[in-house]
Amino acid sequence: MPRVISPLILALVGTILFGDGAYIHAKAWLAQVLLERAFERSIATGQPVKPWSWADTWPVARIEVKRIGASAIVLEGTSGQALAFGPGHIHRTVDAGERGVVVYAAHRDTHFRFLRNVAIGDVIDVTRSDGHRFRYRADSSAIVRFDASGIDPETQGFELVLATCWPFDAIASGPERYLLHATLIDYRE
């Protein structure tokens, strides 16, 4: 009798674990669909649109690096909930296209995984939720401590910084951050 029960219990546990994993992936896929819809509705209406009613954030931009086929919807703020679903716009930094530096941050193993493939000289397109489009060129990268980014919020240029944890392959979080810096090269309505 125990020889029959053990395989049944293992099969049941395996089915539950598989279902749990499938649920997480389905939820992540659905969240991205809802974020895309909210972003498109924001552009169409000119108003912030939350992706779901209980969200504490909303889409503010889409970033794209077409050379490598990367795209992500940027959310307002960097709360834990926001960063679970996409890159976040760091509070007290300007909006894309404005004088100063706009900073977007995301996890290295999810939404900013593609940063490892961005090369100096690559074009980064940013479309704000009001429909304005800006083109930046990646011009440098740096690895810094989390508390010593060197980002100058008073800059007179038109700059973009994409920030994530470093190193890309690390399993645990550490004190270092990878910063990709870009400068505005074009603006389109």
BAKE-702264 format. One record per residue: z, x, y of N, C-alpha, C in turn. Coordinates in steps of 0.05 Angstrom, whole numbers, padded with zeros to 5 digits, always signed. Atoms other than C-alpha are relative to their C-alpha. Example, Ala and Ser with C-alpha at 12.3 -4.5 7.8 and 13.67 -1.06 7.14 Angstrom:
<zapas>
+00000+00018-00024+00156+00246-00090+00000+00018+00024;-00001-00016-00024+00143+00273-00021+00014-00015+00022;
</zapas>
This chain:
<zapas>
+00000+00016-00024+00000+00000+00000+00000+00017+00026;+00000-00017-00024+00017+00055+00052-00027+00013+00005;+00026-00013-00003-00052+00087+00038-00020-00019+00014;+00018+00019-00012-00086+00023+00062+00009-00005+00029;-00010+00006-00027-00041+00011+00123-00006+00023+00019;+00004-00023-00018-00048+00082+00152-00028+00000+00012;+00026+00001-00012-00124+00078+00160-00004-00024+00018;+00002+00023-00017-00118+00008+00189+00013+00004+00027;-00014-00006-00025-00067+00031+00240-00015+00020+00016;+00016-00020-00015-00109+00091+00258-00025-00013+00012;+00024+00014-00010-00171+00046+00266+00008-00017+00024;-00010+00016-00022-00131-00001+00310+00006+00016+00025;-00006-00018-00022-00104+00055+00354-00025+00011+00012;+00025-00010-00009-00173+00085+00359-00016-00020+00016;+00014+00021-00014-00203+00019+00380+00013-00006+00027;-00014+00004-00025-00149+00009+00433-00006+00023+00020;+00006-00023-00017-00160+00079+00461-00028+00000+00010;+00028+00002-00008-00235+00070+00462-00003-00022+00021;+00002+00023-00019-00228+00003+00497+00012+00008+00027;-00013-00009-00025-00181+00034+00549-00019+00018+00016;+00019-00019-00013-00230+00090+00564-00025-00015+00010;+00024+00016-00009-00289+00041+00568+00007-00017+00024;-00009+00016-00022-00249-00003+00615+00001+00017+00026;-00002-00018-00023-00235+00056+00662-00028+00006+00011;+00027-00006-00009-00309+00075+00664-00014-00024+00012;+00012+00025-00011-00331+00003+00675+00011-00006+00028;-00013+00004-00026-00281-00004+00732-00011+00019+00021;+00011-00020-00018-00306+00060+00764-00029-00007+00008;+00028+00008-00005-00379+00037+00758+00000-00024+00019;+00000+00024-00017-00363-00031+00788+00010+00006+00028;-00010-00008-00027-00324+00001+00846-00023+00012+00016;+00022-00012-00015-00385+00042+00864-00021-00021+00009;+00018+00022-00007-00429-00020+00863+00011-00015+00024;-00013+00014-00022-00379-00056+00908+00000+00016+00026;+00001-00018-00023-00376+00004+00955-00028+00000+00013;+00028+00000-00010-00452+00006+00961-00005-00027+00015;+00004+00026-00013-00453-00069+00977+00014-00002+00026;-00016+00001-00024-00398-00063+01028-00013+00017+00022;+00013-00018-00019-00434-00004+01061-00025-00013+00012;+00025+00013-00009-00500-00042+01065+00007-00024+00018;-00008+00023-00017-00464-00104+01093+00011+00010+00027;-00010-00012-00025-00430-00060+01145-00023+00007+00018;+00023-00007-00016-00497-00034+01168-00013-00025+00011;+00014+00024-00008-00526-00104+01170+00016-00016+00021;-00016+00016-00019-00468-00136+01208+00012+00016+00023;-00012-00017-00021-00443-00077+01250+00030-00001-00001;-00029+00002+00002-00372-00092+01226+00009+00013-00026;-00010-00012+00025-00328-00056+01175+00003-00022-00021;-00002+00019+00022-00331-00091+01108+00015+00013-00023;-00015-00011+00022-00279-00079+01055-00015-00006-00026;+00014+00003+00026-00307-00069+00984+00012-00022-00017;-00014+00021+00014-00255-00117+00955+00023-00008+00018;-00019+00011-00019-00204-00161+00989+00026+00015+00004;-00026-00013-00002-00142-00120+00975-00003+00030+00006;+00005-00028-00006-00174-00052+00993+00014+00008+00026;-00012-00010-00024-00137-00010+01044-00019+00018+00015;+00020-00017-00012-00202+00024+01065-00027-00014+00000;+00027+00012-00002-00275+00010+01079-00020+00023+00003;+00020-00021-00003-00340+00050+01078-00006+00006+00030;+00007-00008-00027-00355+00090+01141-00025+00016+00001;+00024-00016+00000-00413+00133+01119-00010+00004-00029;+00011-00010+00026-00459+00156+01063-00009+00028+00005;+00010-00027-00002-00471+00230+01052-00019+00004-00023;+00021-00006+00021-00532+00255+01014-00009+00029+00003;+00013-00026+00001-00557+00323+00993-00024-00005-00019;+00022+00008+00016-00626+00304+00969-00011+00022-00019;+00010-00022+00017-00644+00373+00941+00012-00001-00028;-00014+00001+00026-00593+00363+00886+00005-00029-00010;-00003+00028+00008-00595+00286+00883+00029-00010+00002;-00028+00008-00003-00523+00279+00907+00003-00021+00022;-00005+00021-00019-00497+00218+00944+00028-00011-00004;-00026+00012+00002-00429+00189+00960+00006-00017+00024;-00009+00017-00022-00400+00133+01002+00027+00011+00009;-00025-00011-00012-00346+00159+01049+00017-00024+00010;-00019+00021-00008-00285+00115+01060+00018+00009+00023;-00018-00006-00022-00239+00111+01120+00027+00008-00011;-00026-00010+00007-00176+00152+01110+00000+00015-00027;-00003-00016+00024-00150+00195+01054+00024-00008-00016;-00022+00010+00017-00098+00152+01020-00008+00005-00029;+00006-00004+00029-00092+00160+00945-00020-00021-00010;+00018+00020+00009-00128+00094+00935-00029+00006+00010;+00027-00006-00010-00186+00114+00980-00013+00023-00015;+00011-00023+00014-00195+00182+00947-00006-00005-00030;+00007+00007+00028-00195+00149+00878-00028-00011-00002;+00026+00013+00001-00260+00115+00897-00022+00014+00015;+00021-00015-00014-00296+00164+00942+00012+00020+00020;-00010-00019-00020-00291+00218+00995+00013-00016+00023;-00013+00013-00022-00246+00202+01054-00005+00014+00026;+00003-00011-00026-00256+00211+01128+00028+00007+00011;-00026-00009-00009-00197+00252+01154+00006-00012+00028;-00008+00012-00026-00160+00216+01210+00001+00021+00021;-00001-00017-00024-00163+00246+01279-00023+00021+00000;+00024-00016-00004-00231+00278+01267-00021-00020+00009;+00020+00017-00012-00292+00251+01302-00017-00013-00022;+00020+00012+00018-00345+00206+01270-00024+00018-00001;+00025-00016+00003-00409+00238+01245-00017-00004+00025;+00018+00001-00023-00456+00255+01302+00013+00003+00027;-00014-00003-00025-00402+00260+01355+00007+00029+00004;-00008-00028-00007-00382+00324+01392+00027+00005-00013;-00024-00007+00014-00329+00358+01351-00006+00005-00029;+00004-00004+00029-00318+00365+01277+00009-00024-00015;-00007+00021+00018-00320+00309+01227+00007+00013-00027;-00008-00011+00026-00283+00324+01162+00002-00022-00021;-00002+00018+00023-00293+00289+01096+00012+00016-00023;-00013-00013+00023-00249+00306+01036-00002-00017-00025;+00001+00014+00025-00254+00288+00963+00009+00018-00023;-00009-00015+00023-00232+00309+00894-00023+00017-00011;+00020-00019+00010-00269+00369+00864-00012-00008-00027;+00010+00007+00027-00276+00337+00796-00013-00027-00001;+00013+00027+00000-00304+00270+00818-00021+00000+00023;+00020+00006-00021-00339+00253+00884-00011+00025+00014;+00011-00025-00012-00346+00325+00910-00006+00021-00021;+00008-00019+00022-00363+00356+00843-00026+00014+00008;+00026-00011-00007-00433+00367+00872+00001+00023+00020;-00002-00021-00019-00407+00415+00925-00005+00028-00012;+00005-00026+00013-00411+00472+00875-00030+00007-00001;+00029-00005+00001-00487+00463+00876-00014+00000+00027;+00011+00000-00027-00497+00459+00951-00003+00029+00009;+00005-00028-00009-00528+00523+00979-00001+00001+00030;+00003-00004-00029-00526+00551+01049-00030-00005+00006;+00027+00008-00008-00587+00522+01084-00007-00028-00009;+00006+00027+00009-00585+00456+01047+00004-00020+00022;-00002+00022-00019-00594+00393+01088+00019-00021-00011;-00019+00021+00007-00537+00342+01087-00005-00023+00019;+00005+00024-00017-00556+00272+01112+00025-00017+00000;-00023+00019-00003-00501+00227+01138-00010-00025+00014;+00006+00026-00012-00513+00154+01151+00026-00014+00005;-00024+00014-00006-00457+00119+01188-00003-00029-00006;+00000+00029+00006-00438+00047+01175-00012-00017+00022;+00014+00014-00021-00470+00028+01241-00030+00005-00001;+00028-00005+00005-00537+00052+01214-00011+00026+00013;+00009-00025-00012-00542+00116+01256+00000+00022-00021;+00004-00022+00020-00567+00176+01216+00000+00027+00013;-00003-00028-00010-00551+00249+01226-00007+00019-00022;+00008-00021+00020-00578+00311+01192+00015+00025+00008;-00014-00025-00004-00535+00372+01184-00012+00021-00019;+00009-00022+00018-00552+00441+01154+00025+00016-00007;-00023-00017+00010-00500+00477+01111-00004+00028+00010;+00004-00027-00011-00488+00543+01146+00022+00020-00009;-00020-00018+00011-00425+00572+01114+00019-00014-00018;-00021+00011+00016-00370+00562+01064+00024+00019+00000;-00024-00017+00000-00299+00588+01058+00020-00011-00019;-00022+00008+00017-00240+00587+01012+00025+00007+00016;-00023-00003-00018-00175+00577+01051+00024-00013-00013;-00025+00013+00009-00103+00557+01040+00000-00028+00013;-00001+00028-00010-00090+00482+01049+00012-00002+00028;-00014+00001-00026-00046+00497+01110-00012+00019+00020;+00013-00019-00019-00094+00546+01143-00030-00003-00002;+00028+00006+00003-00162+00514+01145-00018+00014+00020;+00017-00012-00021-00186+00546+01209-00019-00019+00013;+00017+00020-00012-00220+00481+01228+00009-00004+00029;-00006+00003-00028-00223+00477+01304-00007-00028+00010;+00006+00028-00008-00216+00403+01325-00010-00001+00029;+00008+00000-00028-00231+00423+01397-00028+00012+00004;+00027-00012-00002-00300+00452+01381-00018-00016+00018;+00019+00013-00017-00355+00436+01430-00026-00006-00014;+00025+00004+00016-00408+00435+01375+00001-00028-00013;+00003+00025+00016-00430+00378+01329+00001+00010-00029;-00004-00013+00026-00402+00399+01262+00010-00020-00021;-00009+00015+00024-00388+00372+01192+00013+00020-00019;-00014-00016+00021-00338+00400+01142+00005-00018-00024;-00006+00014+00025-00335+00377+01070+00021+00017-00015;-00022-00015+00011-00269+00397+01038+00008-00011-00027;-00010+00007+00027-00244+00397+00966+00018+00022-00010;-00017-00020+00012-00195+00434+00922-00016+00022-00013;+00012-00024+00011-00211+00503+00896+00019+00012-00020;+00028-00003+00009-00228+00530+00845-00010-00026-00013;+00012+00024+00010-00277+00478+00820+00008-00006-00029;-00006+00004+00028-00259+00488+00747+00029-00001-00007;-00028+00000+00005-00184+00487+00755+00009-00027-00012;-00011+00025+00012-00144+00437+00714+00023-00010+00017;-00022+00008-00017-00082+00437+00759-00007+00005+00029;+00005-00004-00028-00081+00431+00834+00014+00026+00009;-00011-00024-00011-00067+00493+00875-00002+00000+00030;-00002+00000-00029-00060+00515+00947-00027+00005+00014;+00025-00007-00013-00133+00534+00959-00019-00023+00003;+00020+00021-00006-00188+00491+00989-00027+00014+00004;+00027-00009-00005-00263+00500+00990-00011-00017+00023;+00011+00013-00023-00295+00483+01057-00029+00007+00003;+00028-00004-00005-00369+00474+01066-00005-00009+00029;+00004+00006-00028-00388+00477+01140-00030-00004+00005;+00028+00006-00007-00452+00447+01169-00001-00006+00030;+00005+00005-00029-00482+00440+01239-00022-00021+00003;+00020+00021-00005-00520+00381+01266-00027+00012+00008;+00027-00010-00006-00595+00393+01268-00019-00022+00009;+00018+00022-00007-00625+00323+01278+00016-00026+00000;-00012+00027-00003-00607+00252+01298-00022-00021-00001;+00020+00021+00002-00645+00189+01280+00014-00027+00002;-00011+00028-00002-00632+00116+01299-00007-00015-00025;
</zapas>
